[in-house]
Amino acid sequence: MVNLFPNWIVKHVRKPRMDTDSWLKRPVETFIVSPKMTKMQIKEYLRKLYQLPVTAVHTINYLGKMRIDPKTGRKKKDPDYKKAYVFLKDNVGAQKPRYMPIQEQLRQEAMDAWPAKPESLLKLPGRTPAPGKEKPSES
């Protein structure tokens, strides 16, 4: 039997301080993982072991806090950790692209519906060019 993953501990943060439902419109779960794990390893770990529909992973590294032991008075350092924000598929099941409004504007139908370009405005009949922009007459 081959170990897919080393002995990594992944803790699920039950109540993260995030209010993303109003603007993000897709579920986000928070995990505390080993600082050695990469985004791809976190993604594969959650997909293979827990069958989560992971679409993206964002991570933040934290340094452990320095504390004073109340019994001995010595300084102790908590271990470093990494927090992973795991983005899951939305309720519809399709992932909405980050720049969806921009991509919709670049479609051919949207570009055809745009107002006329400045070059085409100059060619309209009855329109006079701006002062100083007249073409020199060839005579």
GUDOBA-492248 format. One record per residue: x, y, z of N, C-alpha, C, O, CB in turn. Coordinates in steps of 0.05 Angstrom, whole numbers, padded with zeros to 5 digits, always signed. Glycine has a CB too. Layout:
XYZXYZXYZXYZXYZ ...
//
This chain:
+00017-00024+00000+00000+00000+00000+00018+00025+00000+00037+00027+00015-00019+00000+00024 +00011+00044-00017+00026+00068-00020+00012+00091-00005-00012+00095-00008+00030+00076-00050 +00027+00105+00012+00016+00128+00025+00013+00151+00005+00033+00160-00007+00033+00137+00049 -00011+00161+00002-00015+00184-00016-00004+00209-00003+00007+00227-00017-00044+00187-00022 -00007+00212+00023+00001+00236+00036+00017+00229+00061+00011+00209+00074-00023+00254+00044 +00037+00245+00068+00051+00240+00094+00032+00245+00117+00008+00251+00113+00076+00258+00096 +00042+00243+00141+00025+00247+00165+00020+00277+00169+00032+00288+00187+00038+00234+00189 +00003+00288+00153-00004+00316+00156-00030+00318+00172-00047+00302+00170-00007+00330+00129 -00031+00339+00189-00055+00344+00204-00069+00368+00191-00058+00389+00188-00048+00349+00234 -00094+00363+00184-00110+00385+00173-00134+00389+00191-00151+00371+00195-00120+00378+00143 -00136+00413+00203-00158+00419+00221-00178+00437+00207-00171+00457+00194-00147+00433+00247 -00203+00431+00210-00224+00447+00198-00232+00468+00218-00238+00462+00241-00249+00430+00190 -00233+00493+00210-00241+00515+00227-00271+00517+00224-00281+00524+00202-00227+00542+00219 -00286+00512+00245-00315+00510+00243-00329+00537+00238-00347+00538+00221-00326+00498+00268 -00321+00557+00252-00334+00583+00249-00313+00605+00243-00305+00620+00261-00349+00591+00275 -00304+00606+00218-00285+00628+00211-00300+00654+00211-00324+00656+00207-00272+00622+00184 -00285+00675+00216-00297+00702+00216-00297+00713+00187-00283+00731+00180-00281+00722+00235 -00315+00701+00172-00317+00710+00144-00347+00713+00137-00363+00696+00145-00303+00690+00124 -00354+00734+00123-00381+00738+00113-00380+00740+00083-00381+00763+00072-00394+00763+00127 -00377+00718+00070-00373+00718+00041-00398+00712+00025-00398+00715+00001-00351+00699+00033 -00419+00703+00038-00444+00696+00024-00456+00719+00009-00467+00715-00013-00464+00684+00043 -00454+00743+00020-00468+00766+00008-00454+00774-00018-00468+00783-00037-00468+00789+00027 -00428+00772-00021-00415+00782-00045-00401+00761-00061-00397+00765-00085-00395+00803-00037 -00394+00738-00049-00379+00718-00064-00397+00698-00078-00391+00688-00099-00359+00704-00046 -00419+00691-00065-00439+00673-00076-00428+00645-00081-00437+00631-00098-00449+00683-00102 -00408+00636-00065-00399+00608-00066-00387+00601-00039-00376+00618-00025-00379+00604-00089 -00389+00575-00032-00380+00567-00005-00350+00568-00002-00335+00560-00021-00390+00540+00002 -00341+00576+00021-00312+00577+00028-00308+00563+00055-00322+00569+00074-00301+00606+00029 -00290+00544+00056-00284+00530+00080-00255+00537+00088-00238+00543+00071-00287+00499+00077 -00250+00538+00114-00224+00546+00125-00211+00522+00139-00224+00509+00155-00226+00570+00143 -00185+00517+00133-00171+00495+00146-00144+00506+00156-00132+00524+00144-00166+00472+00126 -00134+00495+00178-00107+00500+00188-00091+00476+00180-00097+00453+00188-00107+00505+00219 -00069+00481+00165-00053+00459+00154-00024+00463+00161-00016+00484+00173-00056+00457+00123 -00007+00444+00154+00022+00446+00158+00033+00467+00140+00025+00470+00117+00035+00418+00154 +00053+00483+00150+00065+00503+00132+00080+00491+00108+00085+00506+00089+00085+00520+00148 +00086+00466+00109+00100+00453+00086+00082+00446+00063+00091+00440+00041+00115+00429+00096 +00056+00445+00068+00037+00438+00047+00034+00460+00026+00033+00484+00033+00009+00431+00059 +00033+00452+00001+00029+00472-00021-00001+00473-00027-00017+00457-00017+00045+00465-00046 -00009+00492-00044-00037+00494-00051-00046+00470-00066-00069+00460-00062-00041+00519-00069 -00029+00459-00084-00037+00435-00099-00040+00411-00081-00058+00395-00085-00016+00429-00121 -00023+00409-00061-00025+00386-00042-00050+00388-00025-00063+00368-00020+00000+00385-00025 -00057+00412-00017-00082+00416-00001-00106+00409-00018-00124+00395-00009-00084+00445+00008 -00106+00417-00043-00128+00412-00061-00131+00382-00066-00153+00371-00064-00123+00426-00088 -00109+00368-00072-00110+00339-00076-00118+00324-00051-00132+00304-00052-00084+00329-00087 -00108+00333-00028-00114+00320-00002-00144+00320+00003-00155+00300+00010-00099+00334+00020 -00156+00344-00001-00185+00346+00005-00202+00332-00016-00223+00322-00010-00192+00375+00007 -00192+00332-00041-00207+00318-00062-00207+00288-00058-00228+00275-00061-00196+00325-00089 -00183+00277-00053-00181+00247-00052-00191+00236-00026-00204+00215-00026-00152+00239-00055 -00186+00249-00003-00194+00237+00022-00223+00243+00029-00237+00226+00041-00176+00247+00044 -00233+00267+00023-00259+00276+00032-00278+00281+00009-00301+00289+00014-00257+00300+00049 -00270+00277-00016-00286+00281-00040-00300+00309-00040-00323+00311-00048-00308+00259-00041 -00285+00329-00032-00295+00356-00033-00291+00368-00062-00270+00363-00074-00281+00375-00012 -00311+00382-00072-00308+00394-00099-00292+00420-00098-00303+00442-00101-00336+00399-00111 -00266+00418-00094-00248+00441-00091-00243+00454-00118-00236+00441-00137-00222+00434-00077 -00247+00481-00119-00241+00495-00144-00216+00512-00141-00201+00516-00161-00264+00512-00152 -00211+00524-00118-00188+00541-00114-00179+00540-00084-00196+00535-00067-00193+00570-00123 -00154+00546-00079-00143+00547-00052-00126+00572-00049-00108+00577-00066-00126+00521-00046 -00132+00587-00028-00115+00610-00021-00103+00604+00006-00116+00594+00024-00132+00637-00021 -00077+00611+00010-00064+00605+00035-00051+00630+00047-00044+00649+00033-00043+00583+00031 -00048+00629+00074-00035+00650+00088-00017+00637+00109-00026+00620+00124-00055+00670+00102 +00008+00645+00111+00027+00634+00131+00026+00652+00156+00026+00676+00154+00055+00632+00120 +00026+00639+00179+00026+00653+00205+00049+00643+00222+00056+00619+00222-00001+00648+00220 +00062+00661+00236+00083+00654+00255+00070+00648+00282+00050+00661+00289+00104+00677+00258 +00081+00629+00296+00070+00622+00322+00075+00645+00342+00095+00660+00339+00083+00596+00333 +00058+00647+00362+00060+00669+00381+00081+00661+00403+00085+00638+00409+00033+00675+00394 +00094+00682+00414+00111+00678+00437+00095+00680+00462+00080+00700+00466+00135+00699+00436 +00097+00661+00480+00082+00661+00505+00101+00657+00528+00123+00647+00525+00060+00639+00504 +00092+00665+00551+00108+00660+00576+00094+00638+00591+00071+00640+00598+00111+00687+00593 +00109+00617+00598+00099+00595+00613+00094+00605+00642+00112+00615+00655+00118+00571+00613 +00069+00603+00652+00063+00613+00679+00077+00598+00701+00082+00610+00722+00033+00613+00684 +00084+00573+00697+00097+00557+00718+00127+00564+00720+00137+00568+00742+00094+00528+00712 +00140+00565+00697+00169+00569+00698+00178+00597+00692+00200+00605+00699+00182+00550+00678 +00161+00613+00679+00168+00640+00671+00185+00642+00646+00194+00663+00639+00183+00653+00694 +00189+00619+00633+00205+00619+00608+00187+00625+00584+00163+00621+00584+00218+00591+00604 +00200+00635+00563+00186+00641+00538+00183+00615+00522+00202+00599+00520+00201+00663+00522 +00160+00612+00511+00154+00589+00493+00142+00600+00467+00128+00620+00467+00135+00568+00506 +00149+00586+00446+00138+00595+00420+00119+00573+00410+00125+00550+00409+00161+00600+00399 +00094+00582+00402+00075+00564+00390+00085+00557+00362+00100+00572+00350+00047+00577+00389 +00077+00534+00352+00087+00526+00325+00074+00544+00303+00052+00554+00306+00080+00497+00319 +00089+00547+00281+00079+00562+00258+00057+00545+00245+00057+00521+00247+00102+00568+00238 +00039+00559+00231+00018+00545+00217+00010+00560+00192+00018+00583+00188-00007+00541+00235 -00005+00547+00175-00015+00558+00150-00045+00555+00150-00056+00534+00157-00002+00544+00125 -00059+00577+00143-00088+00576+00141-00095+00575+00111-00085+00590+00095-00101+00601+00155 -00112+00556+00104-00120+00552+00076-00150+00558+00074-00167+00547+00088-00115+00523+00067 -00156+00576+00055-00184+00582+00048-00190+00566+00023-00179+00571+00002-00188+00613+00044 -00208+00547+00026-00215+00529+00004-00242+00537-00008-00262+00538+00006-00216+00499+00014 -00241+00543-00034-00265+00551-00048-00277+00527-00061-00264+00512-00076-00259+00573-00070 -00303+00522-00055-00317+00499-00066-00335+00508-00089-00339+00531-00094-00334+00485-00044 -00345+00488-00105-00363+00494-00126-00388+00506-00115-00397+00500-00093-00370+00469-00143 -00401+00524-00131-00425+00537-00121-00449+00518-00124-00446+00496-00133-00430+00564-00136 -00472+00528-00116-00496+00511-00115-00504+00501-00143-00515+00479-00145-00519+00525-00102 -00500+00517-00163-00507+00509-00190-00488+00487-00200-00495+00470-00216-00506+00533-00209 -00463+00487-00190-00444+00467-00197-00423+00477-00217-00402+00464-00220-00458+00443-00209 -00428+00500-00229-00409+00511-00247-00393+00533-00233-00404+00548-00217-00422+00522-00273 -00368+00535-00240-00351+00556-00229-00354+00582-00244-00350+00582-00269-00322+00547-00228 -00361+00603-00231-00364+00629-00244-00336+00641-00247-00321+00643-00227-00383+00648-00229 -00328+00650-00271-00302+00663-00274-00301+00689-00258-00321+00702-00253-00296+00667-00303 -00276+00696-00251-00272+00720-00235-00279+00745-00250-00290+00764-00238-00243+00721-00226 -00273+00746-00276-00278+00770-00292-00301+00765-00311-00299+00772-00335-00252+00778-00307 -00323+00755-00301-00346+00748-00318-00357+00773-00332-00363+00770-00356-00367+00735-00302 -00362+00796-00319-00373+00819-00334-00354+00828-00357-00364+00836-00378-00378+00842-00315 -00328+00827-00353-00310+00835-00374-00311+00816-00397-00310+00824-00420-00281+00838-00363 -00312+00790-00391-00313+00770-00413-00339+00773-00429-00339+00769-00453-00311+00742-00401 -00361+00779-00415-00386+00783-00430-00385+00807-00448-00396+00807-00470-00409+00786-00410 -00370+00828-00440-00368+00852-00457-00351+00847-00481-00353+00861-00501-00357+00875-00441 -00333+00827-00480-00315+00821-00503-00327+00802-00523-00314+00796-00543-00289+00810-00492 -00351+00793-00519-00364+00776-00539-00371+00792-00563-00373+00817-00562-00391+00763-00527 -00373+00779-00586-00378+00794-00612-00405+00808-00611-00407+00830-00622-00376+00774-00635 -00426+00796-00600-00452+00809-00599-00451+00834-00583-00463+00854-00590-00473+00789-00587 -00436+00834-00561-00434+00858-00544-00418+00879-00558-00424+00903-00555-00422+00850-00517 -00397+00871-00572-00381+00891-00586-00396+00904-00609-00392+00928-00614-00355+00878-00597 -00413+00889-00622-00430+00900-00644-00450+00920-00633-00459+00938-00647-00444+00878-00659 -00459+00916-00608-00479+00933-00596-00467+00959-00584-00482+00977-00576-00494+00918-00574 -00441+00961-00584-00428+00985-00573-00435+01009-00591-00441+01005-00614-00398+00981-00570 -00433+01033-00579-00437+01057-00596-00415+01059-00617-00393+01047-00615-00439+01083-00579 -00420+01076-00637-00401+01079-00659-00374+01089-00649-00373+01104-00629-00412+01098-00680 -00353+01081-00662-00326+01089-00655-00321+01118-00665-00334+01127-00683-00305+01070-00667 -00302+01132-00652-00297+01160-00661-00289+01162-00690-00295+01182-00703-00275+01172-00644 -00274+01142-00701-00266+01144-00730-00291+01144-00748-00292+01158-00768-00248+01120-00737 -00311+01128-00740-00335+01127-00757-00352+01152-00754-00367+01159-00772-00352+01102-00750 -00349+01166-00731-00364+01191-00728-00354+01213-00746-00369+01230-00755-00363+01200-00699 -00328+01212-00752-00317+01232-00770-00326+01229-00798-00326+01249-00814-00286+01231-00769 -00334+01205-00806-00342+01200-00834-00372+01206-00839-00381+01203-00861-00336+01172-00841 -00387+01214-00818-00415+01219-00821-00419+01244-00838-00404+01263-00836-00429+01223-00794 -00440+01244-00855-00445+01268-00872-00455+01291-00854-00470+01287-00835-00466+01262-00894 -00446+01316-00862-00455+01339-00847-00438+01345-00822-00443+01364-00808-00483+01337-00839 -00418+01328-00817-00401+01332-00794-00376+01347-00802-00363+01339-00822-00394+01304-00780 -00369+01367-00787-00344+01382-00794-00323+01374-00774-00328+01371-00751-00350+01413-00793 -00298+01371-00783-00276+01364-00765-00270+01387-00746-00278+01410-00751-00251+01357-00781 -00258+01381-00724-00251+01401-00703-00231+01421-00715-00216+01414-00733-00239+01387-00679 -00230+01446-00704-00212+01466-00714-00183+01457-00710-00175+01445-00690-00216+01493-00699 -00167+01461-00731-00139+01453-00730-00135+01425-00740-00112+01416-00743-00128+01456-00702 -00157+01410-00744-00155+01382-00753-00163+01379-00782-00165+01357-00792-00172+01364-00735 -00166+01402-00796-00175+01400-00824-00153+01388-00841-00129+01391-00836-00182+01427-00835 -00162+01372-00861-00142+01361-00879-00133+01383-00898-00149+01399-00907-00155+01337-00895 -00107+01383-00904-00098+01404-00923-00109+01398-00951-00109+01375-00960-00066+01404-00924 -00119+01419-00964-00130+01415-00990-00108+01413-01010-00088+01427-01009-00150+01439-00997 -00112+01394-01029-00092+01390-01050-00100+01406-01074-00117+01397-01090-00089+01359-01057 -00088+01429-01078-00095+01445-01102-00071+01455-01116-00073+01469-01136-00113+01468-01095 
//
